[in-house]
Amino acid sequence: MTERIKIAWLYLIAAAFVAINLYLVVQKDMFLGFSLPIVLGILMLYIFSLDKVFLLITLLTPLTLNIEDMDAGLAVSLPVEPMLFGVLVLFTAKFLYERNYDMQIARHPIALVIYLMFAWMIVTTFTSEIPLVSAKYILSRLWFVVPSFFVAALIFKKVKNIHWFIWLYCFSLLIVIAYTIINHASYGFNDDSAHWVMTPFYNDHTAYGAALAIYFIFSIAYVFYPGLSNWTRFWVIMVVMILAVGTVLSLSRAAWISIAAALAVLIAVLLHIKFRWILAAFITVLVVFFSFQHQIIDMLEKNKQDSSNNLVEHVRSISNISSDASNLERINRWQAAIRLFNERPFFGWGPGTYQFVYAPFQRSKEKTIISTNAGDGGNAHSEYIGPLSEMGVIGMLLVFLLVGVMVYRGLKTYKKARNKESRILTLAATLALISYFVHGLLNNFLDTDKLSIPVWGLMAIIAVMDVYFADRDKIDVPLEKE
């Protein structure tokens, strides 16, 4: 085919595309045809450049919209979840065809715990109260974990992709922060509006606060990243300040607690306190709480401070379990989850079923003004108690195992790293994950794209640093030259 004929075909196809879309717009009032070039472009990326697809997903994640109550009875986050499903399908097909994956990542301790978690999910799906719901839950968890951990780990072998992963999400999160602050200001920064002014991008201030805490910690780490110019470091500091303002204005008490916990671990690391002592302190706190839980609850019930615009009063309301509706509803959900566990302690009620089965296990005296029996009020509000009710005691222990392995490998990699870049990235990822899983004591968001992508992605960073970069004298080249 000559060059002239190729050009003629190009003009012919372009003219046909324009003519067809004009017809659809004028006669059918349809504009979707104009999205075809974008769709084709993304499909080309899936085939030839999966790393760019994953980074595009990362950029879009803070800006996705959750569509619920559709005719099919599904809830989906657009456009990211369909894109993640596409990555899952393509990666799985490629793996089955080539039978080849990086075995150092596949055998990493974090990956091994992930296999155990999925294996137990499958087992408890067979015993589930609602097997179809549990099967959907496993599928949705697959399209979060496989792209964000197993695919991301391959992508992160190029260190520049780690930086892109962090800053693309952060860039979109800054847009959400600007939108939220402007929206919040229109309501006079009052306490009630702080809970929902980030919608439609985040469902409420708790998920928003969890994301802010993760990227606040990571942005601080980049202030100390070697190889940055003074001008770049100045902009990183500006981002830190914006994230700090966003975190304060979110009024998410769980986010504040999670940042404080990450800070405590950072101090322990800088003081060279061994991991076993950190673990021992955590276990001691749990033992003391369960040994004196009645006395502690009696003391907490004396706190009558509700949520407030006043920052000091809002901090005091964290321990109010006598009149604060948010705290009381969490306790209501946890009590229902414990009763579900007592009913089925080993296999649980099935992955993803809590919100459909917990209503009869509520007690009228524990209900609040925001309690519901409709199954639309969310989950157990805990990354630990939720699995306990849905997958029994083994389900909860596997979550603890994941957190323990993640923290242990993160701190071990940080200590053995021979270059500053690996030390900063590994410690930042570990502290950010600690902030999330401390936050997870009070909420759970790993069934959403907003937090699943950063959480599993940060675990992939730890695995890649552990396997490939910690033992190098230098981690490729400075950030700005990659």
Secondary structure as UniProt FT lines:
FT   HELIX           3..28
FT   HELIX           32..35
FT   HELIX           36..48
FT   HELIX           50..60
FT   HELIX           61..63
FT   STRAND          65..67
FT   TURN            71..72
FT   STRAND          76..78
FT   HELIX           80..98
FT   HELIX           103..106
FT   HELIX           109..126
FT   HELIX           131..145
FT   HELIX           146..151
FT   HELIX           152..155
FT   TURN            156..157
FT   HELIX           159..185
FT   TURN            186..189
FT   TURN            191..192
FT   HELIX           193..195
FT   TURN            196..201
FT   HELIX           205..223
FT   TURN            226..227
FT   HELIX           230..249
FT   TURN            250..251
FT   HELIX           253..270
FT   TURN            271..272
FT   HELIX           275..291
FT   HELIX           293..300
FT   TURN            301..302
FT   HELIX           311..316
FT   HELIX           317..319
FT   HELIX           325..343
FT   TURN            345..347
FT   TURN            351..352
FT   HELIX           354..357
FT   HELIX           359..361
FT   HELIX           364..366
FT   TURN            369..370
FT   TURN            383..384
FT   HELIX           385..416
FT   HELIX           420..439
FT   TURN            440..442
FT   TURN            446..447
FT   HELIX           449..464
FT   HELIX           465..469
FT   TURN            470..471
FT   HELIX           479..481
//
